[in-house]
Amino acid sequence: MDEYAWPAGPEVPAADLVRESWEATVAALPVEARITGEVISRQRFGVFIGIDGVPYAIALAEITAMPLGMDLPALGDLR
């Protein structure tokens, strides 16, 4: 798989499941909630993270600037 592929596969929930579970997701993740999860996709602008404990939610960690010599987290990294 290309390192910069869009999230796909069994770890990415179907759109209908996301819509059906939206209220539960919002209740589980209030504004400023700290999350942990696994990096499931990388893009040049950030990473997508499968959120622990919320199976039908995926977070985008947008990264607009990084120190020289640093790289985006790798696929499979736990954050």
Rosetta constraint file for C-alpha pairs under 8 A:
AtomPair CA 1 CA 5 HARMONIC 7.03 0.50
AtomPair CA 3 CA 41 HARMONIC 7.42 0.50
AtomPair CA 3 CA 42 HARMONIC 6.42 0.50
AtomPair CA 3 CA 75 HARMONIC 7.77 0.50
AtomPair CA 4 CA 41 HARMONIC 6.74 0.50
AtomPair CA 4 CA 42 HARMONIC 5.05 0.50
AtomPair CA 4 CA 43 HARMONIC 5.00 0.50
AtomPair CA 4 CA 44 HARMONIC 7.28 0.50
AtomPair CA 5 CA 41 HARMONIC 6.54 0.50
AtomPair CA 5 CA 42 HARMONIC 6.93 0.50
AtomPair CA 5 CA 43 HARMONIC 7.27 0.50
AtomPair CA 6 CA 41 HARMONIC 6.19 0.50
AtomPair CA 6 CA 42 HARMONIC 7.52 0.50
AtomPair CA 6 CA 43 HARMONIC 7.60 0.50
AtomPair CA 7 CA 12 HARMONIC 6.58 0.50
AtomPair CA 7 CA 40 HARMONIC 6.31 0.50
AtomPair CA 7 CA 41 HARMONIC 5.23 0.50
AtomPair CA 7 CA 48 HARMONIC 7.31 0.50
AtomPair CA 8 CA 12 HARMONIC 5.62 0.50
AtomPair CA 11 CA 40 HARMONIC 7.75 0.50
AtomPair CA 11 CA 50 HARMONIC 7.48 0.50
AtomPair CA 12 CA 50 HARMONIC 7.83 0.50
AtomPair CA 12 CA 56 HARMONIC 7.78 0.50
AtomPair CA 12 CA 58 HARMONIC 7.75 0.50
AtomPair CA 13 CA 17 HARMONIC 6.47 0.50
AtomPair CA 13 CA 18 HARMONIC 6.64 0.50
AtomPair CA 13 CA 55 HARMONIC 7.53 0.50
AtomPair CA 13 CA 56 HARMONIC 5.48 0.50
AtomPair CA 13 CA 57 HARMONIC 7.55 0.50
AtomPair CA 14 CA 18 HARMONIC 6.51 0.50
AtomPair CA 15 CA 19 HARMONIC 6.29 0.50
AtomPair CA 16 CA 20 HARMONIC 6.11 0.50
AtomPair CA 17 CA 21 HARMONIC 6.09 0.50
AtomPair CA 17 CA 56 HARMONIC 6.60 0.50
AtomPair CA 18 CA 22 HARMONIC 5.93 0.50
AtomPair CA 18 CA 56 HARMONIC 5.31 0.50
AtomPair CA 18 CA 57 HARMONIC 6.84 0.50
AtomPair CA 21 CA 25 HARMONIC 6.12 0.50
AtomPair CA 21 CA 56 HARMONIC 6.95 0.50
AtomPair CA 22 CA 26 HARMONIC 6.15 0.50
AtomPair CA 23 CA 27 HARMONIC 6.21 0.50
AtomPair CA 24 CA 28 HARMONIC 6.13 0.50
AtomPair CA 25 CA 29 HARMONIC 6.12 0.50
AtomPair CA 25 CA 54 HARMONIC 6.58 0.50
AtomPair CA 25 CA 56 HARMONIC 7.54 0.50
AtomPair CA 25 CA 57 HARMONIC 6.94 0.50
AtomPair CA 26 CA 30 HARMONIC 6.25 0.50
AtomPair CA 28 CA 54 HARMONIC 7.46 0.50
AtomPair CA 29 CA 33 HARMONIC 5.73 0.50
AtomPair CA 35 CA 51 HARMONIC 6.63 0.50
AtomPair CA 35 CA 52 HARMONIC 7.25 0.50
AtomPair CA 36 CA 51 HARMONIC 5.96 0.50
AtomPair CA 36 CA 52 HARMONIC 5.72 0.50
AtomPair CA 36 CA 78 HARMONIC 7.23 0.50
AtomPair CA 36 CA 79 HARMONIC 5.20 0.50
AtomPair CA 37 CA 49 HARMONIC 5.84 0.50
AtomPair CA 37 CA 50 HARMONIC 5.32 0.50
AtomPair CA 37 CA 51 HARMONIC 4.46 0.50
AtomPair CA 37 CA 52 HARMONIC 4.81 0.50
AtomPair CA 37 CA 78 HARMONIC 5.60 0.50
AtomPair CA 37 CA 79 HARMONIC 5.37 0.50
AtomPair CA 38 CA 49 HARMONIC 5.28 0.50
AtomPair CA 38 CA 50 HARMONIC 5.34 0.50
AtomPair CA 38 CA 51 HARMONIC 6.94 0.50
AtomPair CA 38 CA 52 HARMONIC 7.75 0.50
AtomPair CA 38 CA 75 HARMONIC 7.81 0.50
AtomPair CA 38 CA 76 HARMONIC 5.62 0.50
AtomPair CA 38 CA 77 HARMONIC 5.58 0.50
AtomPair CA 38 CA 78 HARMONIC 4.44 0.50
AtomPair CA 38 CA 79 HARMONIC 6.07 0.50
AtomPair CA 39 CA 47 HARMONIC 6.49 0.50
AtomPair CA 39 CA 48 HARMONIC 5.80 0.50
AtomPair CA 39 CA 49 HARMONIC 4.45 0.50
AtomPair CA 39 CA 50 HARMONIC 6.49 0.50
AtomPair CA 39 CA 73 HARMONIC 7.28 0.50
AtomPair CA 39 CA 74 HARMONIC 6.93 0.50
AtomPair CA 39 CA 75 HARMONIC 5.17 0.50
AtomPair CA 39 CA 76 HARMONIC 5.09 0.50
AtomPair CA 39 CA 77 HARMONIC 5.39 0.50
AtomPair CA 39 CA 78 HARMONIC 6.41 0.50
AtomPair CA 39 CA 79 HARMONIC 7.35 0.50
AtomPair CA 40 CA 47 HARMONIC 7.59 0.50
AtomPair CA 40 CA 48 HARMONIC 5.75 0.50
AtomPair CA 40 CA 49 HARMONIC 5.58 0.50
AtomPair CA 40 CA 50 HARMONIC 6.33 0.50
AtomPair CA 40 CA 75 HARMONIC 5.69 0.50
AtomPair CA 40 CA 76 HARMONIC 6.21 0.50
AtomPair CA 41 CA 47 HARMONIC 5.76 0.50
AtomPair CA 41 CA 48 HARMONIC 5.12 0.50
AtomPair CA 41 CA 49 HARMONIC 7.23 0.50
AtomPair CA 41 CA 75 HARMONIC 6.13 0.50
AtomPair CA 42 CA 46 HARMONIC 6.18 0.50
AtomPair CA 42 CA 47 HARMONIC 4.46 0.50
AtomPair CA 42 CA 48 HARMONIC 6.34 0.50
AtomPair CA 42 CA 72 HARMONIC 7.61 0.50
AtomPair CA 42 CA 73 HARMONIC 7.94 0.50
AtomPair CA 42 CA 74 HARMONIC 7.51 0.50
AtomPair CA 42 CA 75 HARMONIC 6.94 0.50
AtomPair CA 43 CA 47 HARMONIC 5.87 0.50
AtomPair CA 45 CA 62 HARMONIC 5.80 0.50
AtomPair CA 45 CA 63 HARMONIC 5.58 0.50
AtomPair CA 45 CA 64 HARMONIC 6.59 0.50
AtomPair CA 46 CA 60 HARMONIC 6.98 0.50
AtomPair CA 46 CA 61 HARMONIC 5.47 0.50
AtomPair CA 46 CA 62 HARMONIC 4.38 0.50
AtomPair CA 46 CA 63 HARMONIC 4.82 0.50
AtomPair CA 46 CA 64 HARMONIC 7.80 0.50
AtomPair CA 46 CA 72 HARMONIC 7.00 0.50
AtomPair CA 47 CA 60 HARMONIC 5.83 0.50
AtomPair CA 47 CA 61 HARMONIC 5.31 0.50
AtomPair CA 47 CA 62 HARMONIC 6.66 0.50
AtomPair CA 47 CA 63 HARMONIC 7.95 0.50
AtomPair CA 47 CA 72 HARMONIC 7.39 0.50
AtomPair CA 47 CA 73 HARMONIC 7.43 0.50
AtomPair CA 48 CA 58 HARMONIC 6.51 0.50
AtomPair CA 48 CA 59 HARMONIC 5.54 0.50
AtomPair CA 48 CA 60 HARMONIC 4.56 0.50
AtomPair CA 48 CA 61 HARMONIC 6.25 0.50
AtomPair CA 49 CA 58 HARMONIC 5.53 0.50
AtomPair CA 49 CA 59 HARMONIC 5.01 0.50
AtomPair CA 49 CA 60 HARMONIC 6.32 0.50
AtomPair CA 49 CA 61 HARMONIC 7.40 0.50
AtomPair CA 50 CA 55 HARMONIC 7.55 0.50
AtomPair CA 50 CA 57 HARMONIC 6.67 0.50
AtomPair CA 50 CA 58 HARMONIC 4.77 0.50
AtomPair CA 50 CA 59 HARMONIC 6.51 0.50
AtomPair CA 51 CA 55 HARMONIC 6.83 0.50
AtomPair CA 51 CA 57 HARMONIC 6.19 0.50
AtomPair CA 51 CA 58 HARMONIC 5.84 0.50
AtomPair CA 51 CA 59 HARMONIC 6.71 0.50
AtomPair CA 66 CA 70 HARMONIC 6.50 0.50
AtomPair CA 66 CA 71 HARMONIC 7.74 0.50
AtomPair CA 73 CA 77 HARMONIC 6.34 0.50
